[in-house]
Amino acid sequence: MPENKQREFQLEIITGMSGAGKSQVIHSLEDLGFYCVDNLPPNLIPKFTDLIAQSRGKVLRVALVIDIRGGEFFPALFEALSQLKSQGITYEILFLEASDGTLVRRFKETRRRHPLAPHGRVLEGIMEERVRLQELRGMADKVIDTSDLSNHQLREQIVNLFSHNKRAGLSITVMSFGYKYGIPLDADLTVDVRFLPNPFYVEILKSYTGHHKQVKDYVMKTPTAKAFLRRYLGLLNFLIPHYAAEGKSHLMIAIGCTGGQHRSVVLANKIGKALAKKGYLVSISHRDIFKAGVKKE
């Protein structure tokens, strides 16, 4: 591939657990203008990139779904990736993850068979797949845990990640979450803000969220909250340039409180907006904000 085209060429390898949402991701990437190929045999990847090079720049954004469905061809993936590096072709690996319980439920709902357990228990296939994908997961540039994501939320994350030129710099997601629903597995930095006063125990604020002014004022009225925000932003302003210098393309910052409804929402919004003012490409999401059936603003 010519050097000037190589710099523009974007190759994403989409992989991960069966049932974790790779089909949804590939549909979202197609909508973003990626040329997508599902279940390409890994040993054909170098030949495929050569074919793309012959398009003379007409195809510059490519996404390949490579997973355990490749069967006996799957182990060839590592050799294929090594060949890409030797050819000077850069790529990124997006790994989709989900909890065992979530995957079992999805397979039961769709009545699909797990590729590693066509005649056995789904859970056995999932456990075997985790073992086989362990090395690849360790190589991933980005891991998304879809256990608690709807299709819409997953699409939103993909759009945030890939709707811009990733090589232009580091993109940041600031996510609020509730510890009672589990820590986001794809977070790079996680901070616990349960040390702040909880609006949940104030009757008038209980059914509101961190988007409401009353809750914002309650959370941020203490010197502790103000000092935390100032110091944590100082830490992030120190860390982020170093992450970017190491070539990291996306940073996930998770802010957690008990239910993901009040304190974490307020702080995630403030942190996200402060980073955006610094010129970073920032998206803010609230994973668990409405799980308790609270009022929407």
Secondary structure, DSSP 8 states (H G I E B T S, - for coil): --HHHHHH-EEEEEEE-TTSSHHHHHHHHHHTT-EEEES--GGGHHHHHHHHHTTTTS--EEEEE--GGGGGGGGGHHHHHHHHHHTT---EEEEEE--HHHHHHHHHHHT--BTTBTTS-HHHHHHHHHHHHHHHHHH-SEEEE-TT--HHHHHHHHHHHHSS-GGG--EEEEEEEEGGG---TT-SEEEE-TTS--GGGSTTTTT--TTSHHHHHHHHTSHHHHHHHHHHHHHHHHHHHHHHHTT--EEEEEEEESSSSSHHHHHHHHHHHHHHHTT-EEEEEETTTTTT-----
